[in-house]
Amino acid sequence: MIAVDTNVLLRRLLNDDLNQAAKARNLFNKADQILITDIVLVETIWTLKGKRYKASKEDIVAVVVGLLEEPNVVFESQQAVWSALNDYINAPAVKTLDGMRIADLPDALVVNKAKVTIAQWGEPYDATYTFDQAAQALGGTRAL
């Protein structure tokens, strides 16, 4: 099994550097299994949503669903990623001091990764505490 850094995943997704994108596609085509760690997924989402690429919620959902459907791509916790994606899709808009906001996929991944990890340890999950008002709309969070 191999793992990829954020820049490799981004080149493959964006095709914005033809030489590097070709190398990334070749790596994905040859590898039996490719691990995308949680941090790589989060960095990829932040980059795609950032000032340069300005990906929409629908774009982010399409990217993550596409990765989840690839037979040779695996995540640290497939269950946490699927659950986070569903929470992200269903997250309600919340009024904050900065206007209306919706929890983003990294927020949902933080919560769902905590749930999965704590369950694997055989402990009861109480909550993920956050100051983020939009994230507080996700199930399993509590305001601090």
Salt bridges, closest charged atoms under 4 A:
ASP16 OD1 - ARG11 NE 2.68
ASP38 OD2 - LYS113 NZ 2.93
GLU70 OE2 - ARG12 NH2 2.93
GLU76 OE1 - LYS113 NZ 3.43
ASP126 OD1 - ARG142 NH1 3.18
ASP132 OD1 - ARG101 NH1 3.12
